[in-house]
Amino acid sequence: MLRWACKFEQSAKLALRAVEGLSGDAEAHFMAADAWRREGQLDAAAAEYERALAIDPNDLAALLQLGSLLLEQGRPEAALNYLQRAAQLAPDKADPHFLLANALFLSEDYDRAETEYSESLRLNGELADAHKNLGLIAMRRNAPDAAVEHFDRAIDIDPADPATHCELGFLFLETERWDLATDEFSATLLLDPDRARAYLGLGLVAEAQGLRNKAAGLYRRALSIDPDDRIAREKLARITLAE
């Protein structure tokens, strides 16, 4: 691991030396940013993408990389400006619209996120995460049929994504389709045995069916994976107090 870290650091330093000799070259700053990003130095990477964009404000790759980096840092509002510019520069490419939709979704601007996800799917109908997030938007709007349609399409494209199965399970839970919810939570755990949220969902199904002891065991399993799961902790406490 240390050898790999040293290689990453060396590549970043080499890229930075190149930048020193080519301070007016946007591509050199872009290469330095990529090197810092591979090393996990996200702030340093962001600064180099910014320098690349100061030289060439229409550098599509730098706009997309900086926008995605800011999303990775949990800064969707900061990413919006860069991703909006990217979508304007490349209106016929799916990725800028998809990343912009992610930034809007995380900023809770669901109407505009829906528009951008729809546009990304018009350009590339195989974006499973776009369908998944449109399903989440539909859930927030209390439109379960539309949500199921999007989740099903996401699973058709990427059946190995546990997150989509789990979200579909919660949708079925909310609409009291217990067997279907159980199927989706079980599918989630086949793909990701340590997903606490799926155990929580199974516990909620069991409790709704009057199986309190089974529910308590499932809540305990969820808490063993995620001790900060507030819902599982509160549900388990209520069952324990009632005994």
Disulfide bonds with the S-S distance in Angstrom:
none
